Amino acid sequence: MALLDQNLFHYSLLSLYLIGPPTFISLKFLQAPYGKHHRPGWGPTISPPLAWLLMESPALWLTLLLFPFGQHSTNPKALILMSPYLLHYFHRTCIYPLRIYRNSKPTSGFPVSVAVMAFGFNLLNAYLQARWVSHYKSDYDGGLFWWKFFGGLVVFVWGMRINMWADRVLLGLKREGGGYKVPRGGWFELVSCPNYFGEIVEWIGWALMTWSWSGFGFLLYTCANLVPRARANHRWYLEKFKEDYPRSRRAVIPFLC
């Protein structure tokens, strides 16, 4: 049984690394059809709040289901380490959909096909992160654990604050009505998608905290998914608002990209 789980973990981790490059390449040419990039032809749709709730939920329920079966499940350090991941996905699964529901009136649905793909990724990723932290991580007794944890936690919290702030600004603009507007102020003066920048920073922090191939693989996949979409959003802003859009802004990484 242990060997079977080791093999499952190994091949799941390999899959996480293998799906990154094709995701990055495909998203350079074809954006997932929701939000600014909505277009017909992707099958049935559901409401965006429901889509976010369902597709992000494995990160909560699967993690909570798997964690008690790990050899470190009663180790306070493992419980503390898992907490930032669960905090992020509690917000993304429970709080964010409610904020969408209360602050905007969706003009288009969220394709079920896209939600199913995201659901599948979250199953894979939740399994890897939960099993690593609860079972396979072996340096809880090492002297560097707390240095890595608190160093990564500072980065994680900083990124989460940026992400949540940017989401609040964007939802506020939707609440005002009247179609899309140019977001202004704060991190929006540097990049078109500070929400994506904040999420990338979060998972840099997670990779530091876990100090693992699973955490680093999640970071790489996040970049493969969000950087092309941020660049597509940036081009969309430039094409829609033309000279009214600040040319000094980058897409997602301040001063660089």
Backbone as JSON, one array per atom type, in Angstrom:
{
  "sequence": "MALLDQNLFHYSLLSLYLIGPPTFISLKFLQAPYGKHHRPGWGPTISPPLAWLLMESPALWLTLLLFPFGQHSTNPKALILMSPYLLHYFHRTCIYPLRIYRNSKPTSGFPVSVAVMAFGFNLLNAYLQARWVSHYKSDYDGGLFWWKFFGGLVVFVWGMRINMWADRVLLGLKREGGGYKVPRGGWFELVSCPNYFGEIVEWIGWALMTWSWSGFGFLLYTCANLVPRARANHRWYLEKFKEDYPRSRRAVIPFLC",
  "N": [[0.84, -1.21, 0.0], [1.93, 1.25, 0.82], [3.93, 1.52, -1.11], [2.36, 1.78, -3.39], [1.11, 4.24, -2.9], [3.36, 5.89, -2.89], [4.16, 5.65, -5.55], [1.92, 6.73, -6.81], [2.05, 9.36, -5.83], [4.53, 10.13, -6.92], [4.08, 9.98, -9.74], [1.96, 11.74, -9.98], [3.18, 14.12, -9.23], [5.05, 14.31, -11.3], [3.25, 14.67, -13.39], [2.23, 17.2, -12.78], [4.39, 18.85, -13.43], [4.62, 18.26, -16.14], [2.29, 19.22, -17.34], [2.53, 21.92, -17.3], [4.2, 23.31, -19.39], [2.68, 22.82, -21.92], [0.31, 24.12, -21.17], [1.14, 26.79, -20.84], [2.03, 27.38, -23.47], [-0.31, 26.94, -25.02], [-2.04, 28.87, -23.94], [-0.91, 31.19, -24.83], [-1.97, 31.54, -27.27], [-4.68, 31.0, -27.15], [-7.19, 32.01, -25.12], [-8.79, 31.14, -22.03], [-12.3, 31.09, -22.11], [-13.71, 33.17, -20.37], [-14.85, 35.94, -18.34], [-13.24, 38.9, -19.43], [-12.59, 37.71, -21.8], [-14.67, 36.25, -22.74], [-16.48, 34.17, -24.94], [-18.69, 32.62, -27.31], [-19.38, 29.09, -27.96], [-18.2, 27.2, -26.34], [-19.73, 25.34, -25.08], [-22.21, 24.45, -22.52], [-22.98, 26.8, -19.85], [-22.48, 28.03, -16.48], [-23.37, 29.99, -13.58], [-20.92, 32.46, -12.72], [-20.2, 32.76, -9.85], [-21.0, 30.23, -8.81], [-19.42, 28.55, -10.37], [-16.79, 29.22, -9.51], [-16.98, 28.42, -6.83], [-17.4, 25.61, -7.08], [-15.22, 24.66, -8.68], [-12.9, 25.36, -7.29], [-13.18, 24.06, -4.92], [-12.04, 21.41, -4.38], [-9.51, 21.88, -3.28], [-10.03, 22.45, -0.67], [-11.83, 20.39, 0.46], [-10.62, 17.96, -0.33], [-8.04, 18.2, 0.69], [-8.59, 18.34, 3.46], [-9.69, 15.84, 3.73], [-7.58, 14.07, 3.12], [-5.46, 14.76, 4.79], [-5.59, 13.73, 7.55], [-4.64, 11.11, 7.2], [-1.95, 11.13, 6.92], [1.44, 10.59, 8.04], [2.36, 12.67, 9.56], [0.17, 13.89, 10.6], [-0.66, 14.64, 13.13], [1.26, 16.33, 13.94], [2.07, 19.44, 15.17], [3.54, 21.3, 13.67], [3.14, 20.52, 11.01], [0.39, 20.96, 10.78], [0.3, 23.73, 11.14], [1.81, 24.52, 8.93], [0.15, 23.74, 6.81], [-1.9, 25.52, 7.01], [-1.81, 28.22, 5.72], [-2.24, 27.58, 2.99], [-4.82, 26.43, 3.11], [-6.19, 28.66, 4.05], [-5.98, 30.46, 1.88], [-7.52, 29.04, -0.02], [-9.94, 28.8, 1.26], [-10.78, 31.41, 1.17], [-10.87, 31.71, -1.66], [-12.72, 29.78, -2.41], [-15.03, 30.11, -0.83], [-15.42, 32.84, 0.12], [-14.73, 34.61, -2.03], [-16.53, 33.85, -4.23], [-18.97, 34.68, -3.05], [-18.52, 37.43, -2.9], [-18.39, 38.06, -5.62], [-21.03, 37.46, -6.3], [-22.47, 39.35, -4.81], [-21.5, 41.81, -5.67], [-21.53, 42.16, -8.41], [-23.25, 41.91, -11.55], [-23.37, 39.32, -13.5], [-22.76, 39.32, -16.96], [-22.35, 37.26, -18.61], [-22.1, 33.68, -18.75], [-20.12, 31.14, -17.05], [-18.07, 28.87, -18.64], [-18.83, 25.44, -18.42], [-17.03, 23.52, -19.24], [-14.5, 24.7, -18.86], [-14.56, 25.05, -16.1], [-14.6, 22.37, -15.3], [-12.06, 21.49, -16.13], [-10.47, 23.09, -14.46], [-11.32, 22.12, -12.0], [-10.3, 19.51, -12.15], [-7.53, 20.06, -12.17], [-7.25, 21.17, -9.6], [-7.87, 18.97, -8.01], [-5.64, 17.32, -8.53], [-3.54, 19.01, -7.62], [-4.24, 19.56, -4.95], [-4.07, 17.03, -3.84], [-1.26, 16.59, -4.07], [-0.12, 18.72, -2.55], [-1.28, 18.34, -0.02], [-0.52, 15.69, 0.64], [2.25, 15.92, 0.64], [2.78, 17.76, 2.74], [1.51, 16.52, 4.92], [2.57, 13.96, 4.99], [4.93, 13.2, 3.41], [6.93, 15.13, 3.75], [10.01, 15.65, 5.38], [11.55, 17.16, 7.12], [10.68, 18.33, 9.49], [11.79, 18.36, 12.0], [14.11, 19.67, 11.64], [16.49, 22.36, 12.05], [16.05, 24.54, 10.41], [13.41, 24.77, 9.77], [11.52, 26.64, 10.88], [12.63, 29.06, 10.01], [12.37, 28.9, 7.21], [9.6, 28.66, 7.11], [8.53, 31.07, 8.31], [9.81, 33.01, 6.75], [8.77, 32.39, 4.2], [6.07, 32.74, 4.83], [5.79, 35.5, 5.26], [6.14, 36.44, 2.64], [3.99, 35.12, 1.43], [1.7, 36.21, 2.77], [1.96, 38.89, 2.05], [1.59, 38.68, -0.75], [-1.04, 37.68, -0.78], [-2.48, 39.79, 0.3], [-2.15, 41.73, -1.71], [-3.46, 40.41, -3.82], [-6.13, 40.15, -2.82], [-6.78, 42.84, -2.42], [-6.67, 43.82, -5.07], [-8.7, 42.3, -6.27], [-10.86, 43.37, -4.87], [-10.9, 46.01, -5.81], [-11.46, 45.6, -8.56], [-13.96, 44.31, -8.42], [-15.38, 46.38, -7.28], [-15.44, 48.23, -9.37], [-17.05, 46.83, -11.15], [-19.41, 46.82, -9.69], [-20.17, 49.45, -9.88], [-21.2, 49.58, -12.42], [-21.94, 50.2, -15.95], [-20.16, 49.05, -17.73], [-16.78, 47.97, -18.65], [-14.01, 49.56, -17.06], [-11.03, 51.6, -16.73], [-8.87, 50.38, -14.38], [-7.53, 52.05, -11.54], [-4.93, 53.41, -9.43], [-2.79, 52.48, -6.65], [-1.35, 49.28, -6.97], [-2.3, 48.97, -9.52], [-1.25, 51.03, -10.99], [1.16, 50.1, -11.75], [0.95, 47.55, -12.91], [-1.22, 45.72, -15.13], [-2.61, 43.57, -14.12], [-2.67, 43.16, -11.1], [-3.92, 41.39, -9.39], [-3.26, 38.86, -10.37], [-0.49, 39.03, -10.14], [-0.25, 39.21, -7.34], [-1.17, 36.65, -6.64], [0.78, 35.01, -7.77], [2.96, 35.81, -6.2], [2.06, 34.88, -3.73], [2.29, 32.07, -4.08], [4.98, 31.82, -4.48], [5.78, 32.31, -1.88], [4.58, 30.06, -0.68], [6.05, 27.97, -1.87], [8.52, 28.48, -0.7], [7.89, 28.09, 2.01], [7.12, 25.35, 2.09], [9.29, 24.2, 0.9], [9.73, 22.39, -1.3], [9.39, 20.07, -4.06], [6.79, 19.78, -4.86], [5.58, 22.18, -4.03], [7.11, 24.01, -5.53], [6.51, 23.14, -8.09], [3.8, 23.79, -8.21], [3.99, 26.58, -8.11], [5.31, 27.05, -10.59], [3.35, 26.12, -12.37], [1.29, 27.9, -11.79], [2.41, 30.28, -12.79], [2.61, 29.55, -15.48], [-0.05, 29.47, -16.13], [-1.17, 31.98, -15.37], [0.49, 34.12, -16.29], [0.4, 34.22, -19.23], [-2.37, 34.81, -19.45], [-2.53, 37.25, -18.11], [-1.01, 38.84, -19.84], [-2.64, 38.72, -22.08], [-4.91, 40.03, -21.05], [-3.76, 42.55, -20.67], [-3.21, 43.34, -23.32], [-5.86, 43.43, -24.16], [-6.9, 45.57, -22.65], [-5.34, 47.67, -23.74], [-6.19, 47.64, -26.4], [-8.9, 48.21, -26.12], [-9.11, 50.64, -24.66], [-7.21, 52.25, -25.75], [-5.51, 55.23, -26.28], [-6.2, 56.16, -23.81], [-5.33, 54.43, -21.98], [-2.8, 53.77, -19.6], [0.47, 53.73, -20.8], [2.73, 53.02, -19.49], [2.33, 50.9, -17.83], [2.98, 47.5, -16.97], [2.21, 44.05, -17.77], [2.0, 42.01, -15.72], [4.22, 41.61, -13.99], [5.8, 44.0, -12.13], [7.56, 46.57, -13.81], [8.84, 44.77, -15.47], [7.39, 42.66, -16.96]],
  "CA": [[0.0, 0.0, 0.0], [2.83, 2.41, 0.88], [4.58, 1.65, -2.42], [1.34, 2.28, -4.31], [0.94, 5.67, -2.65], [4.58, 6.55, -3.34], [4.1, 5.71, -7.01], [0.88, 7.71, -7.16], [2.59, 10.7, -5.56], [5.59, 10.4, -7.89], [3.53, 10.24, -11.07], [1.16, 12.96, -9.89], [4.13, 15.22, -9.25], [5.55, 14.4, -12.67], [2.16, 15.24, -14.2], [2.16, 18.64, -12.51], [5.44, 19.5, -14.21], [4.43, 18.04, -17.57], [1.17, 19.98, -17.89], [2.85, 23.35, -17.32], [4.6, 23.87, -20.7], [1.59, 22.95, -22.89], [-0.63, 25.14, -20.71], [1.73, 28.09, -21.16], [2.05, 27.56, -24.92], [-1.68, 27.06, -25.55], [-2.65, 30.13, -23.5], [-0.35, 32.29, -25.61], [-2.75, 31.66, -28.49], [-6.11, 30.8, -26.92], [-7.51, 32.29, -23.72], [-10.0, 30.53, -21.48], [-13.38, 32.02, -22.48], [-14.53, 33.76, -19.31], [-14.46, 37.32, -18.05], [-13.0, 39.76, -20.6], [-12.35, 36.9, -23.0], [-15.82, 35.38, -22.98], [-16.95, 33.99, -26.31], [-19.52, 31.42, -27.41], [-18.79, 27.92, -28.61], [-17.54, 26.33, -25.38], [-20.71, 24.49, -24.42], [-23.08, 25.05, -21.5], [-22.35, 27.66, -18.85], [-23.13, 28.19, -15.18], [-23.08, 31.31, -13.03], [-19.53, 32.54, -12.24], [-19.99, 32.41, -8.43], [-21.11, 28.78, -8.63], [-18.25, 27.95, -11.0], [-15.64, 29.38, -8.61], [-17.21, 27.58, -5.66], [-17.23, 24.2, -7.38], [-13.92, 24.27, -9.24], [-11.84, 25.56, -6.31], [-13.49, 23.35, -3.69], [-11.18, 20.28, -4.0], [-8.38, 22.32, -2.46], [-10.48, 22.39, 0.72], [-12.35, 19.12, 0.97], [-9.67, 16.87, -0.51], [-6.97, 18.4, 1.66], [-9.09, 17.95, 4.78], [-9.92, 14.39, 3.71], [-6.32, 13.33, 3.05], [-4.49, 15.14, 5.81], [-5.54, 12.84, 8.73], [-4.02, 9.83, 6.89], [-0.51, 11.31, 6.83], [2.18, 10.24, 9.25], [2.59, 13.88, 10.34], [-1.13, 14.55, 10.75], [-0.81, 15.2, 14.48], [2.41, 17.19, 14.21], [1.63, 20.84, 15.11], [4.23, 22.02, 12.59], [2.45, 20.19, 9.76], [-0.9, 21.65, 10.81], [0.57, 25.15, 10.93], [2.27, 24.7, 7.55], [-0.96, 23.58, 5.88], [-2.92, 26.54, 7.24], [-1.9, 29.27, 4.71], [-2.86, 27.01, 1.8], [-6.25, 26.33, 3.37], [-6.71, 30.02, 4.15], [-6.15, 30.98, 0.52], [-8.61, 28.39, -0.74], [-11.2, 29.15, 1.91], [-11.17, 32.68, 0.56], [-11.18, 31.56, -3.09], [-13.87, 28.89, -2.58], [-16.21, 30.54, -0.08], [-15.58, 34.29, 0.23], [-14.69, 35.26, -3.34], [-17.8, 33.7, -4.96], [-19.98, 35.55, -2.44], [-18.23, 38.81, -3.3], [-18.83, 38.19, -7.0], [-22.5, 37.44, -6.31], [-23.01, 40.57, -4.22], [-20.97, 43.05, -6.23], [-21.61, 42.27, -9.86], [-24.32, 41.22, -12.26], [-22.68, 38.72, -14.64], [-23.38, 39.45, -18.28], [-22.1, 36.02, -19.33], [-21.87, 32.55, -17.87], [-18.78, 30.55, -16.98], [-18.19, 27.58, -19.33], [-18.69, 24.24, -17.6], [-15.82, 22.81, -19.67], [-13.36, 25.33, -18.19], [-14.67, 24.73, -14.68], [-14.23, 20.97, -15.11], [-10.6, 21.41, -16.21], [-9.92, 23.67, -13.23], [-11.63, 21.16, -10.94], [-9.33, 18.43, -12.26], [-6.22, 20.53, -11.7], [-7.27, 21.33, -8.14], [-7.77, 17.63, -7.44], [-4.23, 16.92, -8.61], [-2.69, 19.85, -6.8], [-4.58, 19.38, -3.54], [-3.47, 15.76, -3.44], [0.18, 16.74, -3.93], [0.25, 19.6, -1.44], [-1.71, 17.73, 1.24], [0.29, 14.51, 0.96], [3.61, 16.34, 0.97], [2.84, 18.38, 4.07], [1.05, 15.62, 5.98], [3.15, 12.62, 4.98], [6.25, 12.98, 2.81], [7.92, 16.1, 4.21], [10.82, 14.93, 6.37], [12.47, 18.04, 7.85], [9.99, 19.08, 10.54], [12.65, 18.48, 13.18], [15.32, 20.4, 11.28], [16.6, 23.69, 12.63], [15.69, 25.59, 9.45], [11.98, 24.73, 9.46], [10.83, 27.9, 11.2], [13.17, 30.12, 9.14], [11.71, 28.77, 5.91], [8.17, 28.9, 7.26], [8.21, 32.48, 8.53], [10.23, 33.75, 5.57], [7.76, 32.18, 3.17], [4.79, 33.27, 5.26], [5.8, 36.94, 4.99], [5.91, 36.6, 1.2], [2.64, 34.64, 1.15], [0.72, 37.18, 3.25], [2.09, 40.07, 1.18], [0.92, 38.38, -2.02], [-2.49, 37.53, -0.58], [-3.03, 41.15, 0.47], [-2.22, 42.34, -3.05], [-4.49, 39.71, -4.57], [-7.45, 40.5, -2.31], [-7.01, 44.26, -2.69], [-6.95, 44.0, -6.49], [-10.04, 41.76, -6.5], [-11.83, 44.32, -4.33], [-10.98, 47.14, -6.74], [-12.13, 45.17, -9.79], [-15.37, 44.1, -8.12], [-15.96, 47.69, -7.06], [-15.72, 48.81, -10.68], [-18.22, 46.13, -11.7], [-20.58, 47.25, -8.94], [-20.56, 50.77, -10.39], [-21.92, 49.42, -13.68], [-21.47, 50.99, -17.08], [-19.15, 48.37, -18.52], [-15.41, 47.95, -18.16], [-13.31, 50.83, -16.87], [-9.6, 51.48, -16.46], [-8.58, 50.38, -12.94], [-6.48, 53.03, -11.21], [-4.48, 53.48, -8.04], [-2.04, 51.38, -6.06], [-0.6, 48.39, -7.86], [-2.77, 49.12, -10.89], [-0.4, 51.99, -11.69], [2.36, 49.4, -12.19], [0.63, 46.39, -13.76], [-2.64, 45.58, -15.48], [-3.23, 42.47, -13.38], [-2.06, 42.94, -9.78], [-4.52, 40.21, -8.78], [-2.43, 37.72, -10.76], [0.82, 39.24, -9.53], [-0.37, 38.84, -5.94], [-1.29, 35.21, -6.5], [2.11, 34.45, -8.03], [3.76, 36.06, -5.0], [1.6, 33.94, -2.71], [2.81, 30.71, -4.27], [6.41, 31.89, -4.18], [5.84, 32.11, -0.44], [4.25, 28.66, -0.38], [7.2, 27.16, -2.26], [9.53, 28.68, 0.33], [7.44, 27.46, 3.25], [7.14, 23.89, 1.99], [10.64, 23.81, 0.44], [9.42, 21.09, -1.88], [9.13, 20.02, -5.5], [5.36, 19.99, -5.09], [5.33, 23.61, -3.92], [7.73, 24.69, -6.65], [5.73, 22.8, -9.28], [2.58, 24.61, -8.17], [4.38, 27.93, -8.51], [5.56, 27.07, -12.03], [2.09, 26.01, -13.1], [0.59, 29.17, -11.62], [2.99, 31.21, -13.76], [2.24, 29.09, -16.82], [-1.47, 29.75, -16.31], [-1.56, 33.38, -15.16], [1.26, 35.1, -17.06], [-0.22, 34.45, -20.55], [-3.68, 35.47, -19.33], [-2.28, 38.64, -17.77], [-0.57, 39.53, -21.05], [-3.83, 38.87, -22.92], [-5.7, 41.1, -20.44], [-3.05, 43.8, -20.94], [-3.5, 43.68, -24.72], [-7.28, 43.78, -24.24], [-7.02, 46.94, -22.15], [-4.73, 48.58, -24.7], [-7.04, 47.72, -27.59], [-10.22, 48.8, -25.8], [-9.04, 52.02, -24.18], [-6.26, 52.93, -26.63], [-4.65, 56.26, -25.68], [-6.61, 56.42, -22.43], [-4.74, 53.43, -21.08], [-1.41, 54.13, -19.31], [1.43, 52.92, -21.54], [3.84, 52.63, -18.63], [1.99, 49.7, -17.08], [3.31, 46.18, -17.48], [1.08, 43.12, -17.7], [1.84, 41.3, -14.44], [5.4, 41.78, -13.13], [6.17, 45.42, -12.21], [8.78, 47.03, -14.48], [9.46, 43.72, -16.27], [6.56, 41.89, -17.9]],
  "C": [[0.87, 1.26, 0.0], [3.5, 2.63, -0.46], [3.61, 2.2, -3.46], [1.15, 3.78, -4.15], [2.17, 6.45, -3.1], [4.58, 6.71, -4.86], [3.07, 6.73, -7.47], [1.38, 9.13, -6.95], [3.64, 11.07, -6.61], [5.02, 10.77, -9.26], [2.61, 11.46, -11.09], [2.06, 14.19, -9.94], [4.71, 15.41, -10.65], [4.51, 15.03, -13.59], [2.06, 16.74, -14.02], [3.2, 19.4, -13.32], [5.2, 19.37, -15.72], [3.31, 18.88, -18.15], [1.47, 21.47, -17.97], [3.2, 23.89, -18.68], [3.47, 23.91, -21.72], [0.53, 23.96, -22.48], [-0.12, 26.52, -21.09], [1.66, 28.36, -22.66], [0.64, 27.78, -25.46], [-2.32, 28.38, -25.17], [-2.03, 31.35, -24.16], [-1.19, 32.55, -26.86], [-4.25, 31.6, -28.26], [-6.41, 30.97, -25.44], [-8.79, 31.58, -23.29], [-11.15, 31.53, -21.59], [-14.27, 32.43, -21.31], [-14.02, 35.15, -19.02], [-14.32, 38.14, -19.33], [-12.93, 38.98, -21.9], [-13.5, 35.95, -23.3], [-16.17, 35.36, -24.46], [-17.76, 32.71, -26.39], [-18.75, 30.25, -28.02], [-18.09, 26.96, -27.66], [-18.55, 25.52, -24.56], [-21.51, 25.22, -23.35], [-22.29, 25.87, -20.48], [-23.14, 27.62, -17.55], [-22.75, 29.57, -14.66], [-21.63, 31.34, -12.52], [-19.34, 32.25, -10.76], [-20.05, 30.91, -8.18], [-19.9, 28.08, -9.22], [-17.04, 28.03, -10.08], [-15.78, 28.5, -7.38], [-16.89, 26.12, -5.96], [-15.8, 23.86, -7.8], [-12.77, 24.46, -8.26], [-12.01, 24.66, -5.08], [-12.59, 22.15, -3.39], [-10.0, 20.67, -3.13], [-8.74, 22.33, -0.97], [-10.83, 20.96, 1.14], [-11.38, 17.96, 0.78], [-8.5, 16.98, 0.45], [-7.4, 17.93, 3.04], [-9.35, 16.45, 4.86], [-8.61, 13.61, 3.8], [-5.42, 13.56, 4.26], [-4.45, 14.17, 7.01], [-4.84, 11.51, 8.48], [-2.49, 9.94, 6.78], [0.19, 10.99, 8.14], [2.47, 11.46, 10.14], [1.28, 14.59, 10.7], [-1.33, 15.16, 12.13], [0.36, 16.1, 14.87], [1.95, 18.65, 14.12], [2.29, 21.62, 13.98], [3.56, 21.75, 11.25], [1.11, 20.91, 9.68], [-0.72, 23.14, 10.54], [0.97, 25.41, 9.48], [1.13, 24.61, 6.56], [-1.93, 24.75, 5.92], [-2.95, 27.65, 6.17], [-2.55, 28.8, 3.41], [-4.38, 26.94, 1.96], [-6.9, 27.71, 3.47], [-6.96, 30.62, 2.77], [-7.38, 30.36, -0.13], [-9.95, 28.52, -0.02], [-11.71, 30.48, 1.33], [-11.63, 32.49, -0.87], [-12.44, 30.73, -3.3], [-15.15, 29.46, -1.96], [-16.45, 32.05, -0.12], [-15.66, 34.95, -1.14], [-15.98, 35.06, -4.15], [-18.93, 34.56, -4.37], [-19.77, 37.0, -2.83], [-18.62, 39.05, -4.75], [-20.35, 38.32, -7.05], [-23.08, 38.77, -5.83], [-22.63, 41.83, -4.97], [-21.07, 43.17, -7.74], [-22.8, 41.49, -10.39], [-23.71, 40.63, -13.52], [-23.46, 38.87, -15.93], [-23.18, 38.18, -19.1], [-21.84, 34.92, -18.32], [-20.43, 32.08, -17.92], [-18.87, 29.16, -17.62], [-17.94, 26.4, -18.38], [-17.4, 23.51, -17.95], [-14.58, 23.38, -18.99], [-13.37, 25.01, -16.7], [-14.26, 23.29, -14.4], [-12.71, 20.8, -15.18], [-9.94, 21.98, -14.96], [-10.16, 22.76, -12.03], [-10.62, 20.02, -10.95], [-7.95, 18.84, -11.79], [-6.19, 20.64, -10.18], [-7.29, 19.99, -7.41], [-6.32, 17.17, -7.39], [-3.38, 17.7, -7.63], [-2.97, 19.68, -5.3], [-4.0, 18.07, -3.02], [-1.98, 15.93, -3.17], [0.55, 17.58, -2.71], [-0.11, 18.96, -0.1], [-0.84, 16.54, 1.62], [1.72, 14.9, 1.3], [3.68, 16.85, 2.41], [2.51, 17.36, 5.16], [1.83, 14.31, 6.06], [4.62, 12.57, 4.53], [7.31, 13.99, 3.25], [8.69, 15.51, 5.4], [11.69, 15.84, 7.23], [11.77, 18.86, 8.93], [10.87, 19.29, 11.78], [13.94, 19.24, 12.89], [15.31, 21.82, 11.84], [16.15, 24.81, 11.72], [14.19, 25.66, 9.18], [11.32, 26.09, 9.69], [11.36, 29.05, 10.37], [12.49, 30.09, 7.78], [10.23, 29.11, 6.02], [7.88, 30.39, 7.38], [8.68, 33.36, 7.36], [9.22, 33.62, 4.44], [6.42, 32.78, 3.53], [4.7, 34.78, 5.02], [5.49, 37.2, 3.52], [4.47, 36.22, 0.85], [1.59, 35.67, 1.55], [0.76, 38.46, 2.42], [1.37, 39.84, -0.14], [-0.59, 38.28, -1.87], [-3.15, 38.89, -0.38], [-3.16, 41.85, -0.87], [-3.37, 41.74, -3.84], [-5.89, 40.12, -4.13], [-7.77, 41.97, -2.55], [-7.41, 44.47, -4.15], [-8.34, 43.45, -6.84], [-11.11, 42.74, -6.02], [-12.0, 45.52, -5.26], [-11.76, 46.76, -7.99], [-13.62, 44.93, -9.55], [-16.09, 45.42, -7.85], [-16.3, 48.38, -8.37], [-16.93, 48.13, -11.33], [-19.5, 46.59, -11.01], [-21.08, 48.6, -9.43], [-21.38, 50.68, -11.67], [-21.32, 50.25, -14.78], [-20.37, 50.35, -17.89], [-17.76, 48.47, -17.91], [-14.82, 49.34, -18.08], [-11.83, 50.56, -16.65], [-9.39, 51.48, -14.96], [-7.43, 51.34, -12.64], [-6.14, 52.95, -9.72], [-3.68, 52.27, -7.61], [-1.25, 50.58, -7.09], [-1.08, 48.47, -9.3], [-1.98, 50.17, -11.67], [0.87, 51.32, -12.23], [2.05, 48.26, -13.16], [-0.87, 46.35, -14.03], [-3.35, 44.55, -14.63], [-2.54, 42.24, -12.04], [-2.69, 41.77, -9.03], [-3.71, 38.95, -9.11], [-1.03, 37.83, -10.16], [0.8, 38.8, -8.06], [-0.45, 37.34, -5.75], [0.04, 34.51, -6.78], [3.01, 34.63, -6.81], [3.35, 35.11, -3.88], [2.28, 32.58, -2.86], [4.33, 30.67, -4.28], [6.6, 31.64, -2.69], [5.56, 30.68, -0.04], [5.42, 27.73, -0.73], [8.33, 27.28, -1.23], [9.15, 27.98, 1.62], [7.57, 25.94, 3.2], [8.51, 23.37, 1.6], [10.57, 22.45, -0.25], [9.25, 21.2, -3.39], [7.65, 20.21, -5.79], [5.01, 21.47, -5.0], [5.9, 24.38, -5.09], [6.98, 24.4, -7.95], [4.44, 23.58, -9.35], [2.88, 26.03, -8.58], [4.6, 28.01, -10.01], [4.26, 26.98, -12.82], [1.26, 27.28, -12.97], [1.1, 30.2, -12.61], [2.59, 30.84, -15.18], [0.79, 29.43, -17.14], [-1.77, 31.25, -16.31], [-0.78, 34.38, -16.0], [0.69, 35.29, -18.46], [-1.57, 35.14, -20.47], [-3.51, 36.95, -18.97], [-1.85, 39.43, -19.01], [-1.74, 39.72, -22.02], [-4.74, 39.97, -22.37], [-5.08, 42.47, -20.73], [-3.31, 44.27, -22.38], [-4.95, 44.11, -24.88], [-7.51, 45.21, -23.77], [-6.49, 47.95, -23.17], [-5.61, 48.75, -25.93], [-8.36, 48.42, -27.3], [-10.11, 50.29, -25.47], [-8.02, 52.88, -24.92], [-5.43, 53.97, -25.88], [-5.03, 56.59, -24.24], [-5.98, 55.45, -21.44], [-3.26, 53.75, -20.85], [-0.42, 53.19, -19.97], [2.57, 52.43, -20.66], [3.56, 51.35, -17.85], [2.54, 48.46, -17.78], [2.1, 45.27, -17.31], [0.91, 42.57, -16.29], [3.01, 41.47, -13.49], [5.84, 43.24, -13.23], [7.54, 45.64, -12.84], [9.39, 45.99, -15.43], [8.55, 43.14, -17.35], [5.09, 42.31, -17.78]]
}
